[in-house]
Every structure is written in C-alpha cells, then in structure tokens.
Amino acid sequence: MVERGPQDLILAGEEALLESVSRGAEPILRFVIFDPPAVLIGYHQAVEQEVNLEAVKRLGWSVGRRPTGGGAIIMGRDQLGWEIYAPSEMLGGTPEKAIEKGAQGVIATLKKLGIEAKFRPKNDVEVDGRKISGIGAFSIGKFTAVTGTILVDFDPETMVSVLRLSSEKIRDKLITDFRSRITWVNRELGKSVEMSRVISLARESFEEVLGVDLVDGTYTESERKLIEELRAKYASTEWIHNLRKPLTGDLKYVERKFPGGLVRLQVKLLNPSVIEAVLITGDFFVEPKRAILDLEARLKWTRVEDVEQEIRDWYKGVKFIGITADDLISLFKEVLLG
C-alpha cells in the first residue's frame, strides 16, 4: 500500500501497523510520501538541539518524532519512505539483521535503476561512499518494524536551513559537506525518475529479498481506528517536544561520536557527589526503545562513584547498537570528572 499525507498520519501508522501485525495480521510492506514535507527527528533526539524551528515554520513544514532511533531527516514529495512490519525471525531475528534485510531491498531497487549501491553499517545504504538511504528499526515483543528511505531527489541547502546550527558561518561548509556525503537517484542518473516507477521497482525488489508474494491491500477497520487514535499522540507537543527536553540550570555537557552514533550527555548535579538529573540524546539505536529513559531514571539521585556499576548493570538487559558499556562510562567520566 502507498500512504500519502502529513507526518502525524504516517507516523501513527508506523506504531499501529506493528501493533496490528503483533496481534496476528499478515506482514505488511507500506510505502509513504510525506505531504506536506516534514523534518523528522529520531526517538532519542531533542527538537531544540536538532531543528531550526523558525526555518521550518517559514517553509510551512511540520516537525515530527519517529518511533525509531536515528537522526534528523527531511521527508517530502521527493523522498520515498518504505516500511516492513513482520515477525522478527522473518527479518533476521535482531534489529541489526532487520536493518540489513531492509538495506538489501533498497540495494536491489537501485540496481534495477542502474545504480550500484552497498550497505554501510550501522544503518545506511551508500553509492560510492555517499548515503542514499537511512534505515531504522523498532520492535514489540517478537515483532519488528524496519523503516527507511530512498532519496529520489534532494536539496542539501534546504536540509541545512532546517538544522540548528551553532553558527551561520558554517552554513556554506555544511552544504558542501552534505553534497559530498549524500546523494540521490536523480543526481546519480542525471535525469528525473517518476516516483511511481521507483515504488514499482521497490515493490518488486522487496518481494524478491523477503521471498514473498505481495498482495495489494488496504487498512483493516481496526488499523484505521488505531491510526486515528494515535494521530493525536504524534501531533502533540508532549510527544514531539517534551519527550526529550534539554535540562536547564547549571549543567555539565559533553557529546561524542561513536560507531553507533552521536551521543549528547547532559548532567545536573545536586552536589559534587550526587547526580540530580541526566539527559542522554542522539541519533543512536537502542532496544528496548525506552531503555534510555530507564537509565536516566536509574541514575537520578545516584552517587557519582556508583555510576559505572549502574551503567554496567543496565547494559545486561539492553541492546545498544555500536555503543559499548565502556563507551558510555567513558562519556560520563569525561563529563563528571573532566
């Protein structure tokens, strides 16, 4: 199926369709086109740290928060979104394998268009070193959603305009940087390709990669009802802005790029030996999804000397892709002892 609409409708569908499959519905492949365009942040990001809200408003766009991890992206009429909802074993059994399976579908689609691409861990498809697709995953029990993009066309200048920059002086540098790190179908082919053709080829490719026969379908009545119920959540200030809101006051702050993504750490101390609050944001992926919220709650009112053991204990029950316990502990030591 193909869904075209605003961000709250499409993102509500991501949660609703995974819920539906977990209740017994057949696996689903959905294509989505955001209309009007939207800036989407990852589940673990803070809007205020990532998005130039004034620029978004001037463009007449919206801001949304995805139910998956990862970084801020633009989704509009020239960027194709694709989504798979299925039992986890069908997608490889782990978030990493699900992402790779989704990447295979993208690579096969691009090959049919005459573009050679390959998977770049942790969650990108690249063409000659330039990203053309980003992929994310989240799960409910034994069922997984893997979602991603295919950039059919793209405007780096607009992308930079909606990012929150520390200085306008780096604007031109970032535009150049985006052009060197990101590419899109029309650029690679030197001509415009109809979105309908990309969707048709993507359908064929995912059918081959997943080893299934796809049948056109529409939402069930229960799926429609759940999507409408969830739209209020995905349009709400509470979800978009307040879920991951930066701390205020006298803070210690550090950020660092790991193989698994960028981590921003804010710590507020009650006194030199006791933590009052912690905020961990970034473009990473962790399962279960709310594990970071649990860690922040766990570290509240913790003595500084106990942080390392608390993190190691927390790690026993989570999957933090590309970021080890030692990585996170070193970040806390830097902010607390530096």
N, C-alpha and C positions, 0 to 999 in steps of 0.2 A: 504494500500500500504506500501511497505518497501523501504526506500531510504538509500543507502549506498554511502558515498562519503566524500569529505573534508568539513571542517566547514563552509566555505563561501556558499557552495551549500545548505547545510542543514539549516543554519540559515536564508538565503534568503527565503527558502521555508516557514519558520515559519511566516514571515511577509506576503508573497504572498498568502498563503492559507487562512489566516484570512481575508485578503482583498477580496479574491475570495468569501468566504462564506458571507461576508458583502454585496457583490454585488448580491447575490441570489443563489450561488451554494449550493448544499446539504451539510450538516455537514460532516466532514472528520475526520477519525482516521488514523494517519500515524505512522509507526514505523521507527526509524532511527538508523543507526550504523555509527559512525564517523570513517572513514578510509582514511587517516592516523589519529591517535589519536590527540586530541586537548585539551588544557587547556581552559576552558570557564569561563569567569568572568560574573557576573551579570551586568545588565544595569547601576546600580548606583555605581559600583566599579571603582577604578583607577588601571590600569595594574601595574604601578610602585609600588603600595602599596601591591599588592597581589601575583605577579608572579615573579619567578626566571627565567628571560628571557634567561640567559646563559644556564641553565639546559635544558630548553625547546628546545633550538637550538641544544644542544648536542644530544638530543634524536631524533631529526628530526621531532618534532611535530610542531603544529601551535598554535597560540593564537587567540581566538575569543571572541567577546562580544555578549551575548544573548540579545534579545529584552525584556526579563523578568528580574525582580529583583532577589535577592538571592545571594548566594556566589559562590566562585570559585570551579569548579569541573573538574575532568578528564572524558572525554568521548572517548572511543576507541572500539575496536572489541569485548570486553567482557562486555560492558555496553550497555544495551538496552535503547534507548530513545523512548518515546511514546508521541503522541501529539493529542489533540482533538480540533477541530475548529467548533464552533456551536453557535446558538443564546444563549445569556446569560441565558434566562429563562430555557433552556434545562439543564443547568449546575447549576441551583440553584439561579441565579439572581445576585450574588455578587462574587467577587474574592475569598473570603473565602469559599463560598459554592462550587465554581468550583474546588478549590483545594481539598476539602473533597470528592467531587464526583470522581475526578481522583484517590485519595487515595483508595477509595472503589474498583476501578478496579485493582489496584496493590495488595491489600489485597486478593481479590478473586483469582488472578493469583497465588500468593504464596500459598494459601490454596490448590489449585489443585496440587501443587508440594509437599505438605505435610509440609508446613512451616506456622506456626501461626504468624500473624502479626497484628498490630493495628495502627491507625492514631495517630500521636503526633502533636498537634498544635505547630507552625503555618502551617508547610508545609512538614512534614516528615512522612514516614511510618517506624515503628521500629519493631524489633524482639528481645524480651527480653531486651529492653532498648537500642538496637544498631540500628542505622539508616541503612536502606537497600534501601531507595528511597527518593529522594528530588523532590519537586513539585513547579512549579511557574505558574503564570497566568498574562495575559495582555489582553487588550480589545481595540476594535474600536467601538465606539458607543454602540449599543445593542448586540454586538457580542464579544465572548470571546475565547481566546486560553488558554488552560491549558496544560502544558507540564511537563514531568517528566522522571524519570529514574527507571530502575531496575538493581541493581548491580548483574550481573550473576557471574562475577569473579572480583577480585580487588587486587591491590598491594599497601598497605599503604606506603611502603618505597619509591616507585616511586612518590606517591602523595606528600609526604613530600619534596622530592627532587625538585619539581617544584614550591613549595611555597616560598615566600620571607620571610626568617627567620631573626629575629633580631640577632641571634647568633647560630652558628653551635653546640654550647654546648647543645642546647635543642633539637637537631635532634632526638636522641635516645628516649628521653622522648615523643616527638610528635608521633613517630612511634608507641610506646606502647600505647599512648593515642588514636590514630586512631584505633588501633586494638580493643580497649575496647569500642569505640563509634560507629564504623561502622562494618557492616557485609555484607555478600554476599551469593548468592544462593548456590554456590558450597561449601562454608565453612559450611553452615547450614546442607547441605545434606551429606557432607563427600564424595562427588563424583562430577564429571563433568557432566553438563547438556548441551545438544546441544542448541545453540541459537534458532534454528528453532523450537524446542519444546516449549521454553519459549514464542516465538512470537505466536505460535498457541494457547497456553493456555491463553495468554493475550488477544488475539482477542476474544476468547470465553467469557472471563471474562468481558471485556468492553462492549460486546454486551449485556450481562445479566444486568450489572449495569446501562447502559444507556437505556435499554428497547427498543433496535432497532434491525433490521436485517441488518447486514453489507453485502455489496456487493463489491467485488474486483473492483478496478478502477485504472485509470491512470490519470495523469495531463491533463487538457484541454489545448488547444493551447494557450489560454490567460494566464493560470497559468504558463506554460513553459516560455512564453515570459517574464512575470513579474519576475519570479525567475532569469532568466538570466540577466535582467536589474538590479536586486537588489544585485547580487553577487559582483559587483564592490564596492558597499557600505560596505558589510560585510567583504570584504577583505582589505578595505582601512585603512591606518594609522589614518585618521581623525576619523573614527568610533571606531576603536579598542583602540587607544592610546590617542587621543586628546579630545574625548567627555568628559571624566572626568579626566583631567590632574591636578596633585597636584600643588598648588600655590607655588611660590618661594619668597624669601626675608625674612624679619623679620615677623615671623608668631606666632600666638598663636594656640595651638593644644590640643585637648582632644579627647578621644574615650571612649565609654561606651556601654556595652551590655544591651539591653532592651528585654522584651519578644518578641518584633517584629524583633529583630536582632541587629547586631553591627552597631553603628553609629560612623563615624570618622568625626570630625569637625575641619576645618582649617579656621582661621580668620586673615585677614590682615587689620590693622588699618591705616587710613590716619593720625590720631592723636588720643589721648586718648578718644575722644568723638565721632568720626566718623568712620564707617566701610568703608574700601576701596574695599574689596572683601571677598567672602565666598565660601568655597567648602564643600559640605556635601556628603560623600560617605559611602558605607557599603553594607551589604547583606540583606537589608530590601526590603519590597514591598510597593509601594505607587501607587494610582490611582488618576488622570490620570498619566501616566508614566513620563511625562515631568514636573510634579508638582515641583520636587526638583529644576529643572533648573529655574522655575519661582520664587521659593522662594529665590534662590541665587541672581537673578536679582533684586528682590524686596528689598533685604537687602543691596544691593550695594549703598553706599553713605548715608546710614541710620544712624541717631544718635543712640548711644548705648542705651540711655534712651527710645527709641521708638521701640526697637527690640521686646519686649514682645507683644505689641499690633499688630505689623506687623505679627508676627507668629500666633497669635490668629485669625486675620482676614483671613490669608491664609488658616488656618485649616478649615474654614467654607466651602470651596469648594473642599476638597480632602478627600481621604480615606487612612490613614497611618496605615497599619495593625500592631497592637501590640505596637504602639508608640503614646502616647498622646501629646497634646499641652504642657502640663506641663512638660513632659519628655524632650521635645526639648528645652523648655525655660530654664529648669534647666541646660542643657548642655551648652547653650550659656552663662548663668550666671557664670558657672564654668570657662569657657574659657576667659570671658571678665572681670570678677571681681576677679577671683582667683589669 
